[in-house]
Structures are given as C-alpha cells and as structure tokens.
Amino acid sequence: MADNNPFPGENNTGHVWDDNLRELANPPPRWWMIAFWASIAWFVIYGFIYPMYPIGNESTKGLAGWTQMKEYHESMAEIETIRAPNEDKIAKMSAAQILEDEGLASYVVASSKVLFGDNCAACHGVGGMGGPGFPVIADDDWLFGGAIADIKTSIANGRKGVMTAHGKILSDPEIDKLAKAIIAGKPTSEPLYMTKGCVACHGPDGKGMKILGSANLTDSIYRFVPGEGQTQLDSVKYTIKHGVNDASDPMTREAVMPAFGDRLSEDDIKKLAVYVHKLGGGQ
Amino acid sequence: MSDTQQSKQDAAIADLYAEAEHWHINTGDETIHAKRIPGRWRTYKWIANSVWLLFFLGPFLRWGDRQAVLFDIPNRQFHIFGVTILPQDFWMLSLLLLFFAILLAVGTALAGRVYCGFFCFQTVWTDVYTWIEEWLEGNPQKRRKLEKAPWDATKIRIKAIKHFLWIVIGFLTGVAFVSWFVDVFDLWAAIFSLTLSGASLVFVAMFTAGTYVLAGFLREQTCFWLCPYARIQGVMVDKTTAVPTYDFHRGEPRGRMAKGKKQEGKGDCVDCAQCVAVCPTGVDIRHGQQEGCIMCALCIDACDTVMLKVGLPTGLIRYESLDQLNGMENRPMYARPRVWVYSAILLLALMGIGYGLSTLDAIEIKVLHSRAPLYVMQSDGSIQNKYTIKILNKMTEDLSTTITASGPKGLILTGTEEPIEAVHGQVSARTVFVKVPKAHLEGENMPITFTATAINDEGETLVSERESVFIGPK
C-alpha cells in the first residue's frame, strides 16, 4: 500500500480504499495523550491503594486498607461520640428527670423518632395517632395513667385490661340503655350502671380506674372506635356485650400491649416514655 | 470585468494583506518586557493598585471581640461590622453581585476597561511582579539579555530571589484571601504552629500557586485567552466611550524624525514605538481599539513624554471617544440611554440591599404544623394541634423569647409557660400545643398567628409573627 500511495505528501496513513477514501494521520494533541496516559496510570495506582483486582472470589485488599464497612463503623463511632454526653446523662437519670431537663428532653424527642417508628408506630401510628383497634397515645386520655412513670411501666411491662362479656348478664334493651348513657357522657345517670356492676370497675363517678385500666366513660374519647358503617353507639354496645380480653367469649375485643422490657434496653424505654409523654397527652 | 472594478478589488486585497502584516498576536511565545515610564497615569495606577491593600489589611480590623468582616462559612454567619447576615438573608448577595456587574458595565460604557487597566487583580499583581523583576533584573533590555545569558551563579542568584519573592507574595495573597473566612489571628497562629486545617491549607496553596503562575508567567495571556470579562467589556464600549485613543488624524502618516526635525508631509507620530514598549500586553495602540488593550493608559504617559522631548503638543494619545476623534460632538451623558438604564439598575440594586439591611429581623419565628397526626381529639371534646416553633436569633446575644398565639376563639396554648431561650446565631425549637373547643371550630382549617416577642439588652422589643393553620375534623 504505502509503496504505491496515490496521495503522497498529504500525511495519510497509507490506508486507501475505493480509490480515494483514505485515513489521515491526525494524532490527538499532546495534552490529550498526556491526560490519557495519566488516567491509565491513575487507574493502576488506584487499584493498588484500594480493593480492586479480583483473585478468584476475593479481591486484592488494597494498600490503604480501606473497606466500606470500616468507613461505616468510623462514621458511626463519630456520631456516637457526638451523642455520648447526652446518652451518658440519660443512663444516670430517671425518665422523670429527663423530662424535666428541656435540652435533654428535646434531644430525646429528636433522636428517638426511629425507636418509636421501629417499636411503637406499627400499632399506635405515626406520631401516636392510633390505628384501628389501637389507642391514640397523643391525647390526654389514659387507661393506665399518663404520668411519665405510668407510661414507662406500660412500655416495660405491657398492659392487658379485662372486661367481662356482659352478653349473658344483660339483655339487649339493657345494653342499649347503658350504651346511650355512655354516649351522652353520663353513665351514672342510668340506674343499671349501679345495679349491674359496672360501678365496680368504672368507679362511682364513671371515670374509670387507673389500676385496672378501666375506661373513663364520661369523656369524649372511646378506646374502641366504630368500624366501617357503624356508629359509636354500635361500638359501645359491642364492647359491653362481648367484653375485652374475655376468654369465655370468642367475639371478645382483643387489646394487649406487649411488654418491651425484655426487648429494649432500660435507656431505650426511658427515651420512649419521654417521647410518648411529649406526643401531646403526657400528664 | 472593467479596469476600475479590478483595481478596487486589488486595493481591497492589498488592505487585507496590510492588516494581516501587523496583526501579530502574541500567544505567549514571547515574554512581554514592558518599559516603565513615570507619568500622570503611572501615578494613578499606583493609587489604584493600593486599593488592594484593603484586601490584605481588612481582616485585621476588629469589631468587639471578633473580626470586623468575617465570612464564617462553617457557622453559616456573615459578619460585616455590626451586622450579622445569616443564610436566610442571602438574597441580598445576588443584588450586591448585580450592583457590581452593572458598576462594571457603567464604568466600561463611560471610560472603557477602567477595571481591567487599573483595578483588576491580574493587572495589579502583574504590575507588582514586574516591578520586582525590574528592581532585580534591570530594565527590559537587561532582562532580555539575562534571559539569553548562560546559567551562571549571578543569574541563578537573581532568578532565585525573584521567584522566592513572587512565591512569598503569592502565599501572602492566599493567606489574605483565607483570612476573610477564618479569623486572621487564628490563621497565622495555625500557620506558625503548622496546624493549618484542610480547607484553609488547600485554599492558601491554590492561591499561592495561582498567583505565582498567573502574575509571574501567564500575565497578559490571561487577559487574552482566559478572562471572560475582557471579552464582555469589549461589547460594552461604544462610539461615545472615552478610551485611550491614538489620534491618527494628527499622527499619520507617521515618520521618524530626521536630524531632530519632523519630516515634511509627515504627521506628528515620530514612530518611536515607545507606546508599544511600555504596553504591558504588548499591543500597538496605533492600530486602534483591539482586544489586547486593557486601557491602562500607560501609552499616554509614554507618548506625552516623547512629545515634550521633541517639542510637539502632548495628547497624541489621549482619552477620547471615537465620535470626538472623528470631529463629532460627543453626546452628553444624559442623552445616552445606556447611562439611564444602568443607573436605574444600580439604584434598584442599592435600594434592594438598603431595604434588606434595614428590615433585617432580629428574630424570626417559623411555625411547622405537625402532620402526623393532623389533630388529636381530647377527652373534654376539644381539638389539639401540635406545632414546632423555631426561633432564629440573628442577634449577638441570647434572647428569652415568649410565644403567644391568636386565632380561633377559646384557644389554649400550652408548652410556652417557660420562655424559649433563643441562642444567638442559632435556631432554637420548641414543641407547643394548641387546644380549641370543638364548638369554636368554624371549619376544617382556621388561621392561627403565632407571635414571638423578646426584649434585648438595650430594652428594645423585638417581634416576629408567622401565620399557620389550625386543623380540625371535617
């Protein structure tokens, strides 16, 4: 080819096709070539410093000893160092003391969102807004008490209130009467309240008892909210008829707060107690 | 083709060739060694250069217990004497940039590339670098000679001192730049104890290297090929702009003097090329306006000196607009729409900054309505909403801030019994609750206004308001 170049002197590579198609020798600029070789050198050196070249199922470890997990642990350690002063204080203080300390309490509220989300929100909803069959914990109505110590006990030990199914004891019209009095917020005005034993658990004023976890029947909040197409009256009647956690009635309401004492650390429980107290209804 | 047409074409081509002949563009293959001639404009240039002393000395000003002007990026606070600007007020920066951009345009429209010629750091630092060069190596002829001379002990010594001084200036430039962002005393302490931190070290190094390369080696090439402002300003100049101009009516045809006398039929230009010799970018002003001219007016000094020597009137090269040079009357400033438009923008930008600075709230309240849940029913039948109140305190003292709310009838605000201790220069947050009896709710959404009130050390009452919503059931 080159011996018989039909286009001499135009700096072509000597590759000529179809009479006149030819490749010109236009080398890339010097700076481009330098950058090109520098990139290759960079690649090779990088491969020695960081893990890169595969050997079987493994890869070279790299001279710098860098791994993603190591970087992760370092970052975590960094965060923990920042948190340490607060965490140390929390370990030494009671939940009530944490609540008193505004700075620490706001640290807990800010940092325990994940803890609440992982352990509580599945039933009690985001921000304690409650869910079907699960109580709202952002309001000021508490079955087992809304003081910080009560909340902490509820989380650590769990709760399980019991209400007998009254379907066998009360007739439907009686249940209806009682339910209507409860909806009106005046359960004690109904004579059946005293005669049929409601008073034993819900108290002479109808406001419930913290020790038993019995509901306050005089306020506007109901532990069990009506399902689709039902009214609050239907829901109250159902609760009276089938009770709560009454094993003898297969249709009974189920309401169990599991104990978190063996799942979470003492500090985490303290934090959650403060977090829940701060949701809006703490007393 | 007729003869006249042919000769016209020939003349046109001859013109093109003539132009090409002197259209030499230096792409850095030759170092410009500009001669220094004292004169009026040289003096102005030193005065303009000295403006940059502020850049070096400014950081040493103190204001109370801190640096007077400090752009504290890690803490996101910008201190300018008594004013502290936080990122929230950053929109003012865009107006400030607009102001300077238009100032550049005004300056250029009226008097050409004043910025390039007198104030630009590239011009100023190059001027200082070449001044050192002249001091060590001598005048341009000596410098050129030294360049060609073999590397003996003297040459090495001179060059070493020169480069050392250049690097020192570069380093000081870097430190001066960084000290607008880091406290200058801390910075020097860190330098002397060799504990300079990452970002500071990188910036000092970048500025040292940048200054050394740009002012020491690239010089006018920067203005030719790197700088966008040089090109932008080219289009801002018009026929009414007064720029250093060679009066070709008077000067041409140029010719050398013979026996100390101007030759018959020649113009005033004695073709001594002093205007070229002093030019820091190596252009010939006699070719008219060109991209290489940074309008530093040093050729005016050179030409006037020569004119005085040969006994001709000065001002062959002078500040003049193209219109005036061609015998037209210069349009007065007020008759130029540019001046009006630019002034209007300048004024607007200034007013905006003035407004911003005068209405800088000392405290700023932000209210975030909690979305999950939107509202909570309470045992007494009222509705409770949860809000996060954030108080941004832009003052230099901590403020005890009380929060009040007004909105739906009968609202009860809780969580604000204790005032919020708003830490200076920071955002302090508090969660508060608002309870409203259901009877007083008029709709799903009702407006509610939160007010933060604080009293500062001087007894002034600082107030900030923010409207939010109170949400109830449908």
Interface residues (C-beta under 8 A of the other chain):
Chain A: E102 S106 V109 G125 V126 G127 G128 M129 G130 V136 A138 D139 D140 D141 N216 D219 S220 I221 K278 L279 G280 G281
Chain B: S370 A372 P373 V376 M377 Q378 S379 D380 G381 Q384 K386 E418 A429 R430 T431 F433
